[in-house]
Amino acid sequence: MLARVLLWMGGFFLVAMIALTCANILLRLVWMPVKGTFELMGFFGAIVTAFALSYTQIRRGHIAVDILVNTFTKKTRKVVDIINHTVCCLFFCIAAWQIALKAATLLNTGEVTETLRIIYYPFTYGVAFGCLALSLILFQDLVRTIINKREDGS
């Protein structure tokens, strides 16, 4: 459910990016491009990416090179899956934590963008939340892999 909400929010920002790009192109024809387009595209792109991570993991849409792993036995593949889910879950937990620390620093310093004077920290917290949501999905995958391993009797 959380992944779907984040996906819809990411979709909203993606539509905003498309609208901003179209507006910028049209307004350039009259020599008045949208001010701060580069800043907004960076922020919106970060949110789109971060908010799509967990849903993409649920749908198994992330890139996986499994040519070598497919040659392993079923038991070995499950061990590799457990290691992979554990490492990825820990990585994205640490990433979420560190990004949230960076957002807290940005909040405390009052950092704003150069052109539009937009505050950074809400977008940074959004990226941290997207990483945290992905780590929760990865933890769920880890638990499912372990439970399936025990059910198989291997």
N, C-alpha and C positions, 0 to 999 in steps of 0.2 A: 504494500500500500504506500509506504513512504517513498519507495523507488518510483512509483507512478506519479506521485505528487511532484517529486523533484523533476521527473521527465517533463511533465506539463509546464512547470516553471521554466525549465531550460528551453522548452519549445517557445514559450512566450518571449524569452530573450533572443532566441534565434529569429523569430519574426521581427522583433525590434531591430536586429542587425540588418535584416533584409530591407526593412523600411528605411532605415538610416542610410544604407548604401544607395538605394534608389533616390532618396531625397538629395543626397550629396551629389549624385550624378546629374540629376535634373537642375539643381541649383548652380552647379558649375557652368551650365550653359549660359547663365546670366551673370557669371563671374562672382557669385556669392556662395561659395561652398559652406556646408554646415560646419560651424566652428566646433572643434573638439572631437571630430569624427574618429580620429586615431585613438584617443583616450577611451571613448565609449566602446569602440570595437574591441579593444583589449579587455576591458572589464566584462563586457557581455560575452565575449568568447570564452573567457575563463569560467564564467558561470555556466554557460551551455555545456562545456566539457565536463566540469565537475559534477553537475547535476545529472548528466547522462551516464556516469560511470556505473552506478549501482544497477540501474535497469539493464544496461548492456551486459553486466556480469550475470544477471538472472537469465537473460536470453542466450547466454554463452556466445556473445557477439565479439568478444575481445579476440585479438589475433593469438593463435596458438600454433606453434610448430611442433607437431607431434609425430613426425616421421620416425624418429628413433624410439619414442615412448610406445608407439603402436607395436613395436617388435617385442616388447617386454611381456612377461606373463601377467595374468590378471592381478595376482598378488603384488607384484613389483609395481604395476601401474597404480595400484591403490596407495602404496607407500609413497610413490612419487607425488600423487595427488595430495596426500596428507602433508608432505613437506612443502609442496607448492602453496597450498592454501594457508599453511601456518606462516610461511615467510611473507607472502603477500599481505595477509591480514596484519601481521606485525608492522610491515613497511607502511601500510596506509594508516594504521593507528598512529605511528610515529610522525608520519607526514601531516596528519590532521592536527596533532598536538603542536608541532613546530609551526605550522601555518597559523594556528590559533594564537600562539605566542607572538608571532609577527603582527597579527591583527591587533592584539592588545597593545603592542608597542606603537602601532600606527594610530590607535585610538588615543593613547596617552600623549603622543607628540602632536596630534592634530594635523597630521600630514594630509595635504590636498594635492590634486593634480595641478599641473602648470597652467593649462589653458582655461578649463571650465571651473576650476577650484572645487572639484568634487572630492568628498572624503573617500579615502581608500578602504578603510577598515570594514564596511559592510560587505564589500565584494570579497575581501580576504577571508572574512568569517564564512561567507558562502562557500568558498572553495574548501575550507577546512571541513565544513559540514558535509560536502559532497564526498570528501575522502573518508570521513567517519562512516557515512552511509555505506560506502563500498566495503570498508573493513567489516561492518556488521554482516553484509551479505557473504563475504568471504568466510567469516566465522561460521555462519549458517552452513555454507558448503562444506567446511571442515567437519562440523558435527555430523552432517549427513554422510560424508565419506567414511567416517569412523563407525557410525552405526551400521552402514551397509557392509562394512568389512566384517563386523562381528556377526551379522546375520548370515553372511556367506559361509561362516565357519572357518575362514582362513586366517 
